[in-house]
Amino acid sequence: MRIHVVADTADKDGGYVVERLVQRGGEIVELDRDALPAHETIGDSDLVLLLGSDKSAHEDKWIDSVTAEIRFVRASLKAGTPVMGICYGAQIMARALGGTSWRSDQAELGWARVDTTDQALCPEGPWGQMHRDVFAPGPTTKVIGTSWRGPQCIIDDSFGARAIGWQFHPEVTPATYERWVKEGYWGDTGADPKDLIRQAYDHAPGSRNLAHRLTDAALSYLGVA
């Protein structure tokens, strides 16, 4: 199983999700999202995974990178390669499938449960959250998970291969979440950084198990061995 992982060069940690993909026999091929193949497709691939980013899919300064990744997602699906997206990756996916994204008036941080209509593809959690942007789905996309801020999980099979995206972070490990907090990615929200880090470590055992179950369910939905 050959898996292409699209990520920022400064943050390529696929955490629990990539851990499970490797356990399932995945061969990981890393792709820099700022230098995606000019021909848009990647040839032999069983799955594309779009990781998160500190970029915003709606900001003009990232338009070249965002446009290239959207083309890449559409080309992959058309070629029969399923796509999985996390946080920023889910926002890119939403845009590629005819939706949009924008800056929320408040960040979602810490560990929280989500409302779901599919306990396999989107278990209620709790899941790690760290994002300032939200998205709206395209006309063919089905929302199966939500929070009070917006969609948390989407699926779509109308562009060729199947696609699934999560706004939350099933992949995040305590060490990565702590780094994000200390780097200030979460912004000036008034949240207590020590409390956010504590939540990450308190939820660690359950988060790994949830992420592995979620990854297994997603592979089954996507039709990936």
Stockholm file with secondary structure:
# STOCKHOLM 1.0

chainA/1-225         MRIHVVADTADKDGGYVVERLVQRGGEIVELDRDALPAHETIGDSDLVLLLGSDKSAHEDKWIDSVTAEIRFVRASLKAGTPVMGICYGAQIMARALGGTSWRSDQAELGWARVDTTDQALCPEGPWGQMHRDVFAPGPTTKVIGTSWRGPQCIIDDSFGARAIGWQFHPEVTPATYERWVKEGYWGDTGADPKDLIRQAYDHAPGSRNLAHRLTDAALSYLGVA
#=GR chainA/1-225 SS CEEEEEEBTTBCCCHHHHHHHHHTTCEEEEEETTSCCTTSCCSSCSEEEECCCSSCTTCGGGHHHHHHHHHHHHHHHHTTCCEEEETHHHHHHHHHTTCEEEEEEEEEEEEECCEESCTTTSCCCCEEEEEEEEEECCTTCEEEEEETTEEEEEEECSSSSCEEEESSBTTCCHHHHHHHHHTTTTCSSSCCHHHHHHHHHHTHHHHHHHHHHHHHHHHHHHTCC
#=GC SS_cons         CEEEEEEBTTBCCCHHHHHHHHHTTCEEEEEETTSCCTTSCCSSCSEEEECCCSSCTTCGGGHHHHHHHHHHHHHHHHTTCCEEEETHHHHHHHHHTTCEEEEEEEEEEEEECCEESCTTTSCCCCEEEEEEEEEECCTTCEEEEEETTEEEEEEECSSSSCEEEESSBTTCCHHHHHHHHHTTTTCSSSCCHHHHHHHHHHTHHHHHHHHHHHHHHHHHHHTCC
//
